[in-house]
């Protein structure tokens, strides 16, 4: 009799075998550490033939388990064999003969005691169930940990479950939201429309307005779909929400910004065009560009600029925009169009955040009127200069002729003293007129001639000025002292420096009633050495405060009248050099003791640092 046979009834044993073999559950009996019976279902589960499993040792049978599970199974067998009652089912993953894995649920109990004890084991293949459980667990993990707000509704639309992100979005706790419908934050009309869309099309997707529990408005992108069973019945409804509030607000702000930029863009008088590549097709333009052709902006987009404005079939030669594409640098040019207009065109390359060239902007301004005005101004200036030269030349010659005639008349021996005095006054006024005309001519040259400063020797200039003033006043004697140190000898100036200094000396000589004119000239470095102060002091009547303020005011706000035009020339010359003119008293507080004309001039740097050396 085998270990599995009933000791008293063979037929009972056969009936038991038949019952076990017909069961879908695996059934195995183990005695003394080896298999004494395994039913058909177990053999099929493990893919082990019945003749091989019969008599198999427990340690061999459990070798198909993982290391940790095998130790657990062997421990359970030992405890059951020792008579311990094991409760519940144990789950194991088993490798079958084909290499595939199955999940088994096992329950073992001991029948009998001691050496006659038999371990009765029932085995259920729960592979599919375990797979579904794993999938359900995976879905639950995704649902619970998703950063997207998700919720599960009943087929009627009541909340069954929400994840943490959904709770954070709408601010309802799990207890508060359970059994409620999304109408609490979407509104009844909106939720009814979503349910109707689900019924009709089986899916809903759209951006809707909602309110959180605290009343704050939010914009939500909602996706909803049903989950059906094998028979097609709706078991649940899943909603996935995405908070679009910040994005929509940002988009609205961007649109507003774009509208404002476009308003500014269109308010410009200049034509502004955008090109993506060298094909010179307009990608964008402003209203001024469209108005210049009497077209709309849409009509310009995609058109070649050279056809629109120039009537050409190819880009213009020396096009600043094409040059901007080629050089990746800003370009400027003047272009004339067939309609007689003149344009100032600037081409500016456009780069992305990586520095790659992605286009060019053209800014065009109609300068036709400006060009015409500049041309007319130039012609008017040339005419004025011509008339100025003509008048100065002819009037000066006339004055010189009159002076010569008066001087000859003055030498007549029989002329009465009073007549000679009158002739002398007339000659003086004519000389004054000649000097005034010369100053006006030099004054006009100061205003229009370009500034080109060069190192000028101040001592040589002073020598020439002294010679000039002495020849201008032959009836007077001069006592002129010049003390210019070597480090102040060279200044940055031009030919107008002589005229400026000559006017200062001429004024001193003219207004000094003494027959002996005394003038002291001193110089010193000013401040950090970029400039020098040239001090010219005389002993004439000086300037009373009111007259000095009047002269400085006239120099500051523009010259009016004829008196003092020489100082205007001095002031303009100093400004030309970046310097300064100042008028003070020779004796502080007593203007009757003479005046000081102080000129600030830029030093030539190679001289500014030289050691002091006063010329003898």
C-alpha positions in Angstrom: 0.0 0.0 0.0 1.4 3.4 -1.0 1.8 6.3 1.5 -1.3 7.9 0.0 -3.6 4.9 0.1 -6.3 4.7 2.7 -5.4 1.9 5.0 -8.9 0.4 5.1 -10.5 1.3 1.9 -8.8 1.3 -1.5 -11.9 2.6 -3.1 -11.9 5.6 -0.8 -8.3 6.3 -1.9 -9.2 6.2 -5.5 -12.1 8.5 -5.0 -9.8 10.9 -3.1 -7.3 10.8 -6.0 -10.1 11.4 -8.6 -11.4 14.4 -6.5 -7.9 15.9 -6.2 -7.1 15.5 -9.9 -10.3 17.1 -11.0 -9.7 20.2 -8.8 -8.3 23.4 -10.4 -6.3 23.9 -7.2 -3.0 22.3 -6.8 -2.8 19.7 -4.1 0.4 18.1 -2.7 1.1 15.8 0.2 4.6 15.7 1.8 5.8 13.2 4.3 9.2 12.9 5.8 10.5 15.6 3.5 9.4 14.2 0.2 6.4 14.4 -2.1 4.1 11.4 -1.8 1.4 12.9 -4.0 0.8 15.8 -6.3 -2.4 16.3 -8.3 -2.6 17.1 -12.0 -3.2 20.8 -11.5 0.0 21.2 -9.5 2.0 19.4 -12.1 0.6 21.6 -14.8 1.3 24.7 -12.7 4.9 23.9 -12.2 5.3 22.2 -15.6 6.7 19.0 -13.9 5.6 15.6 -15.1 3.8 13.5 -12.4 6.5 10.8 -12.4 9.2 13.3 -11.7 7.5 15.2 -8.9 6.6 11.9 -7.2 9.2 11.3 -4.4 10.8 14.8 -5.0 12.5 16.2 -1.9 11.2 19.4 -0.3 14.4 21.2 -0.8 14.4 20.3 -4.5 10.7 21.3 -4.9 11.4 24.7 -3.3 14.5 25.4 -5.5 12.3 27.1 -8.0 11.6 29.9 -5.5 13.6 33.0 -5.0 16.3 32.9 -2.2 14.2 34.8 0.3 11.0 33.0 -0.5 12.7 29.5 -0.4 13.9 30.1 3.1 10.4 31.2 4.1 8.8 28.1 2.5 11.3 25.7 4.1 10.8 27.4 7.5 7.0 27.0 7.1 7.4 23.3 6.2 9.6 22.7 9.3 7.1 24.5 11.6 4.1 22.5 10.1 6.0 19.2 10.5 6.7 20.1 14.1 2.9 20.3 14.6 2.6 24.2 14.6 -0.7 25.4 13.1 0.0 27.8 10.3 -2.8 30.3 9.5 -3.5 32.0 6.2 -2.2 31.8 2.7 1.4 32.4 1.7 2.3 34.0 -1.6 5.3 32.9 -3.7 6.7 33.6 -7.1 7.8 30.4 -8.8 10.0 29.8 -11.9 8.4 27.1 -14.1 10.3 24.6 -16.2 9.8 26.8 -19.3 11.4 29.8 -17.4 8.1 31.7 -17.1 7.1 33.1 -13.7 3.9 32.4 -11.9 2.5 33.6 -8.6 1.1 31.0 -6.3 -0.9 31.3 -3.1 -0.1 28.4 -0.7 -1.8 27.1 2.5 -0.2 24.2 4.4 -1.6 22.1 7.3 -0.2 19.0 9.1 -2.3 15.8 9.3 -1.1 13.4 12.0 1.8 13.6 14.3 5.4 12.4 14.5 6.8 10.3 11.7 3.3 9.7 10.4 2.6 13.4 10.0 1.7 14.4 6.4 1.9 18.1 5.3 -1.2 18.8 3.2 -0.7 21.8 0.9 -3.2 23.5 -1.3 -1.8 25.7 -4.1 -3.8 28.3 -6.2 -2.4 30.0 -9.3 -3.0 33.7 -8.7 -0.8 35.0 -11.5 -3.5 37.0 -13.2 -4.9 38.3 -10.0 -1.4 39.4 -8.9 -0.8 41.1 -12.3 -4.1 43.0 -11.9 -3.2 43.9 -8.3 0.2 45.2 -9.5 -1.4 47.2 -12.2 -4.0 48.5 -9.8 -1.2 49.4 -7.4 0.8 51.1 -10.2 -2.3 53.1 -11.2 -2.9 54.1 -7.6 0.7 55.2 -7.3 0.4 57.3 -10.4 -2.9 58.7 -9.3 -1.7 59.5 -5.8 1.7 61.0 -6.8 0.8 62.7 -10.0 1.6 66.5 -10.1 -1.5 66.9 -12.3 -4.7 67.3 -10.3 -6.8 64.1 -10.8 -10.1 62.9 -9.5 -12.4 59.8 -9.8 -16.1 60.3 -10.1 -19.0 57.9 -10.0 -21.0 57.4 -13.2 -23.4 60.0 -11.9 -20.7 62.5 -11.4 -20.1 62.4 -7.7 -16.5 62.6 -6.3 -15.2 59.2 -5.1 -11.5 60.0 -4.8 -9.1 62.9 -5.4 -5.3 63.1 -5.3 -3.2 65.6 -3.4 -2.7 67.9 -6.4 -6.4 68.1 -6.9 -6.9 69.0 -3.3 -4.3 71.7 -3.5 -5.9 73.2 -6.6 -9.5 73.4 -5.4 -8.8 73.5 -1.7 -11.4 70.9 -0.7 -10.4 68.1 1.8 -11.2 64.5 1.0 -14.0 64.5 3.5 -15.5 67.8 2.2 -15.4 66.7 -1.5 -16.6 63.1 -1.1 -20.0 62.6 -2.6 -20.1 66.2 -4.0 -20.1 67.0 -7.8 -17.6 69.2 -9.6 -20.4 71.7 -9.9 -19.3 73.1 -6.5 -16.4 74.8 -8.2 -17.3 74.7 -11.9 -20.9 75.8 -11.6 -24.0 73.7 -12.6 -24.1 74.9 -16.2 -20.5 74.1 -16.9 -20.6 70.7 -15.2 -23.8 69.8 -17.0 -22.2 70.7 -20.3 -19.2 68.5 -19.5 -21.4 65.5 -18.6 -23.4 66.0 -21.8 -20.2 66.1 -23.9 -19.1 62.8 -22.2 -22.4 61.2 -23.0 -22.4 62.3 -26.6 -18.7 62.0 -27.6 -17.3 59.8 -24.8 -14.7 62.4 -23.9 -14.3 66.1 -22.8 -11.4 68.5 -23.2 -11.5 72.2 -22.6 -10.5 75.2 -20.6 -13.2 76.3 -18.1 -13.5 78.9 -15.4 -13.7 77.6 -11.8 -13.4 78.8 -8.2 -11.4 77.3 -5.4 -13.0 76.8 -2.0 -11.6 80.1 -0.8 -13.4 81.9 -3.7 -10.3 82.7 -5.8 -10.9 82.4 -9.6 -8.9 79.9 -11.6 -8.7 78.8 -15.2 -8.6 75.0 -15.6 -7.8 72.9 -18.6 -10.1 69.8 -17.9 -9.8 66.4 -19.5 -12.5 63.9 -18.6 -13.1 60.4 -19.8 -15.1 57.3 -18.7 -13.7 54.0 -17.5 -15.8 51.1 -18.7 -16.0 47.4 -17.7 -15.8 44.5 -20.1 -19.5 44.9 -21.0 -19.1 48.5 -21.9 -20.8 49.9 -18.8 -19.4 53.1 -17.3 -17.8 52.2 -13.9 -16.0 55.5 -13.2 -15.2 58.9 -14.7 -11.7 60.2 -14.5 -10.9 63.9 -14.6 -7.5 65.4 -15.1 -7.1 69.2 -14.4 -4.3 71.6 -15.2 -4.2 75.0 -13.6 -3.9 77.4 -16.6 -4.5 80.6 -14.5 -0.9 81.8 -14.6 -0.4 80.8 -18.2 -3.6 82.6 -19.3 -2.7 85.7 -17.3 0.8 85.7 -18.8 -0.6 85.2 -22.3 -3.0 88.1 -21.7 -0.2 90.3 -20.4 1.9 89.3 -23.5 -1.0 90.2 -25.8 -1.5 93.5 -24.1 2.3 94.1 -24.3 2.2 93.2 -28.0 -0.7 95.5 -28.5 1.1 98.4 -26.7 4.2 97.7 -28.7 2.3 97.7 -31.9 0.6 101.0 -31.0 4.1 102.5 -30.4 5.4 100.8 -33.5 2.6 102.3 -35.6 2.9 105.7 -34.0 6.5 106.1 -35.3 6.9 108.4 -38.2 9.8 106.3 -39.4 9.1 103.2 -41.5 10.1 100.1 -39.6 10.3 96.8 -41.4 11.4 93.3 -40.3 13.2 90.8 -42.6 13.9 87.2 -41.8 16.6 86.6 -44.4 18.4 88.0 -47.4 15.4 87.4 -49.6 14.2 90.9 -48.4 10.5 89.9 -48.0 8.7 91.8 -45.3 7.9 89.7 -42.3 6.4 92.7 -40.4 6.0 96.4 -40.8 4.5 99.4 -39.1 1.6 101.6 -40.2 3.9 104.4 -41.5 5.5 101.9 -44.0 2.1 100.9 -45.2 0.8 104.5 -45.4 3.8 105.5 -47.6 2.4 103.3 -50.3 -1.3 103.7 -49.6 -1.6 100.0 -48.7 -2.5 98.0 -45.6 0.1 96.3 -43.6 -1.2 92.9 -44.6 -0.7 93.8 -48.3 3.0 94.5 -47.6 3.8 91.3 -45.7 5.6 88.8 -47.9 6.4 91.3 -50.6 9.9 92.3 -51.7 10.9 95.7 -50.4 12.8 96.6 -53.6 9.7 96.1 -55.7 7.4 98.0 -53.3 9.4 101.1 -52.9 11.9 101.1 -55.8 10.1 99.3 -58.6 13.1 97.0 -59.1 13.4 93.3 -59.8 16.5 92.9 -57.6 17.8 94.3 -54.3 19.3 97.8 -54.4 23.1 98.2 -54.6 24.7 99.1 -51.3 21.4 98.2 -49.4 22.1 98.9 -45.7 19.8 96.0 -44.7 21.7 93.5 -46.9 25.0 94.9 -45.5 23.7 94.3 -42.0 23.0 90.7 -42.9 26.4 90.3 -44.5 28.4 92.0 -41.7 26.3 91.3 -38.7 26.7 95.0 -37.8 24.5 98.1 -38.0 24.6 99.9 -41.3 23.4 103.2 -42.6 22.9 104.7 -46.0 21.0 107.4 -48.1 18.8 106.1 -50.8 16.8 107.9 -53.5 13.6 106.4 -54.9 12.1 106.9 -58.4 9.4 109.3 -57.0 12.1 111.8 -56.1 12.2 111.2 -52.4 15.3 110.8 -50.3 15.5 108.2 -47.5 17.8 107.7 -44.5 18.0 103.9 -44.1 19.4 102.0 -41.1 19.8 98.2 -41.1 20.1 96.6 -37.7 20.9 92.8 -37.3 18.6 90.9 -35.0 20.0 88.0 -32.9 18.4 85.4 -30.6 19.5 84.6 -27.1 22.3 82.4 -28.4 23.7 85.2 -30.6 22.6 83.6 -33.8 21.5 86.0 -36.6 17.7 85.6 -37.1 16.8 88.7 -39.1 17.3 92.4 -39.6 15.3 95.5 -38.9 15.1 98.4 -41.3 14.3 101.9 -40.0 13.7 104.3 -42.8 13.0 108.0 -42.6 11.9 110.3 -45.3 14.5 113.1 -45.3 13.4 114.7 -48.6 12.3 118.0 -46.9 15.4 118.0 -44.7 17.7 117.5 -47.7 15.9 120.3 -49.6 16.2 122.6 -46.5 19.9 121.8 -46.0 20.5 122.5 -49.7 18.6 125.8 -49.5 20.5 126.7 -46.3 23.8 125.9 -47.9 23.0 128.0 -50.9 21.8 130.8 -48.6 25.0 130.6 -46.6 27.1 130.6 -49.7 25.3 133.7 -50.9 25.7 135.4 -47.5 29.4 134.6 -47.5 29.7 136.0 -51.0 27.9 139.2 -50.0 30.0 139.3 -46.8 33.2 138.9 -48.6 32.1 141.5 -51.2 31.0 144.0 -48.7 33.9 143.6 -46.3 36.4 143.8 -49.2 34.8 146.9 -50.8 33.9 148.8 -47.6 37.4 148.2 -46.2 39.0 149.5 -49.4 36.7 152.5 -49.3 37.6 153.2 -45.7 41.3 152.9 -46.4 41.0 155.4 -49.3 39.1 157.8 -47.0 41.7 157.4 -44.3 44.6 158.1 -46.7 42.8 161.2 -48.0 42.2 162.5 -44.4 45.8 161.8 -43.4 47.1 163.7 -46.4 44.7 166.6 -45.5 45.9 166.4 -41.9 49.5 167.1 -43.1 48.5 170.4 -44.7 50.5 173.1 -42.9 47.9 175.8 -43.2 45.2 173.7 -41.6 43.9 175.2 -38.4 44.4 173.2 -35.2 40.7 172.7 -34.7 40.4 171.2 -38.2 43.3 168.9 -37.6 41.6 167.7 -34.4 38.4 167.0 -36.3 40.3 165.1 -39.0 42.1 163.1 -36.3 38.7 162.1 -34.8 37.4 161.2 -38.2 40.4 159.0 -38.9 40.0 157.3 -35.5 36.4 156.5 -36.2 37.3 155.2 -39.7 40.0 153.0 -38.1 37.4 151.8 -35.6 35.1 150.9 -38.5 37.9 149.0 -40.3 38.6 147.1 -37.1 34.9 146.4 -36.6 34.6 145.0 -40.1 37.7 142.8 -39.6 36.2 141.5 -36.3 32.8 140.7 -37.9 34.6 138.8 -40.7 36.6 136.8 -38.2 33.6 136.4 -36.0 31.7 134.8 -38.9 34.6 132.5 -39.7 34.8 131.4 -36.1 31.2 130.2 -36.2 31.4 128.2 -39.5 35.0 126.9 -39.8 35.6 123.4 -38.5 37.6 123.0 -35.3 41.1 121.7 -35.8 43.3 122.5 -32.9 47.0 122.2 -33.0 49.9 123.2 -30.6 50.5 126.9 -30.9 53.5 128.7 -29.4 52.0 131.3 -27.1 55.2 133.5 -26.8 55.5 133.8 -30.6 51.8 134.7 -30.8 52.3 137.3 -28.1 55.2 138.8 -30.0 53.1 139.1 -33.1 50.2 140.6 -31.1 52.5 143.2 -29.5 53.9 144.2 -32.9 50.3 144.6 -34.2 49.0 146.7 -31.4 52.0 149.0 -31.5 51.5 149.6 -35.2 47.8 150.2 -34.6 48.5 153.1 -32.1 51.7 154.8 -33.4 51.1 157.9 -31.2 51.3 155.8 -28.0 54.2 154.2 -26.2 53.8 150.7 -24.8 55.2 149.0 -21.7 54.2 145.4 -22.2 55.7 142.7 -19.9 55.2 139.0 -20.7 55.9 136.3 -18.1 55.0 132.9 -19.5 56.7 129.9 -18.0 58.0 127.1 -20.2 55.3 124.7 -19.1 52.6 127.1 -20.3 54.3 128.0 -23.6 52.3 125.7 -25.9 48.5 125.7 -26.0 46.0 123.8 -28.2 44.5 126.5 -30.5 44.3 127.8 -34.1 44.7 131.0 -36.1 41.9 132.7 -34.2 44.0 132.8 -31.0 45.9 135.8 -32.6 42.6 137.6 -33.2 41.4 137.0 -29.7 44.6 138.3 -28.1 44.8 141.2 -30.5 41.3 142.3 -29.5 42.2 142.2 -25.8 45.3 144.3 -26.4 43.5 146.6 -28.8 40.8 147.3 -26.2 43.4 148.0 -23.5 45.3 150.5 -25.8 42.2 152.2 -27.1 40.6 152.8 -23.7 43.7 153.9 -21.9 43.8 157.7 -22.0 47.5 157.7 -21.1 50.1 158.2 -23.8 52.0 155.3 -22.2 50.0 152.0 -22.2 51.1 149.5 -19.6 50.0 145.8 -20.0 51.2 142.9 -17.8 50.8 139.3 -19.1 51.3 136.3 -16.8 50.5 132.6 -17.1 50.2 129.6 -14.8 49.0 126.0 -14.9 45.4 125.5 -13.9 44.2 122.6 -11.8 45.3 119.2 -12.8 47.5 120.5 -15.7 45.1 120.2 -18.6 44.6 123.9 -18.9 46.5 127.1 -18.2 45.4 130.6 -17.1 46.5 133.5 -19.2 46.1 136.8 -17.2 46.2 140.1 -19.2 46.0 143.2 -16.9 45.9 146.8 -18.0 45.8 150.2 -16.3 42.9 151.7 -18.2 39.5 152.8 -16.9 38.4 149.2 -16.3 34.8 148.0 -16.1 32.4 149.2 -13.5 30.3 146.3 -12.1 27.2 147.2 -14.1 29.0 147.5 -17.3 31.0 144.3 -16.7 27.8 142.4 -15.9 26.2 143.8 -19.0 29.0 142.7 -21.2 29.2 139.2 -19.6 25.4 139.0 -19.9 25.5 140.0 -23.6 28.3 137.5 -24.2 26.2 134.8 -22.4 22.9 135.4 -24.1 24.1 136.6 -27.5 25.6 139.8 -28.8 23.5 142.8 -29.5 24.8 146.2 -30.8 28.2 147.2 -32.1 30.2 148.1 -29.0 32.3 145.3 -27.6 32.2 142.9 -30.6 35.9 142.2 -30.0 35.1 140.5 -26.7 32.4 138.4 -28.5 35.2 137.1 -30.8 37.4 136.4 -27.7 34.6 134.5 -26.0 33.8 132.4 -29.1 37.4 131.6 -29.6 37.7 130.4 -26.0 34.6 128.2 -26.3 36.1 126.9 -29.6 39.1 125.7 -27.5 37.0 124.3 -24.6 38.3 127.2 -22.5 36.8 130.2 -20.7 36.7 134.0 -20.6 36.5 136.0 -17.3 36.7 139.8 -16.5 37.8 141.0 -13.1 39.4 144.1 -11.5 43.2 144.5 -11.6 42.8 145.9 -8.0 40.1 144.1 -6.3 37.2 146.4 -5.4 38.5 149.3 -7.5 37.6 149.0 -11.2 39.2 152.4 -11.9 42.6 150.9 -11.5 42.3 148.8 -14.6 40.8 145.5 -15.8 42.0 141.9 -16.0 41.0 139.7 -18.9 41.6 136.1 -17.9 41.6 133.4 -20.5 41.6 129.7 -19.8 43.3 127.7 -22.6 44.0 124.0 -23.0 47.7 123.1 -22.7 49.6 120.9 -25.2 50.3 117.9 -23.0 53.9 117.5 -24.0 54.6 120.9 -22.5 52.3 120.8 -19.5 54.7 118.5 -17.6 57.9 120.3 -18.5 59.8 122.2 -15.7 59.1 125.8 -15.2 61.4 128.2 -17.1 60.5 131.8 -17.5 62.0 133.3 -20.7 64.1 136.4 -20.2 
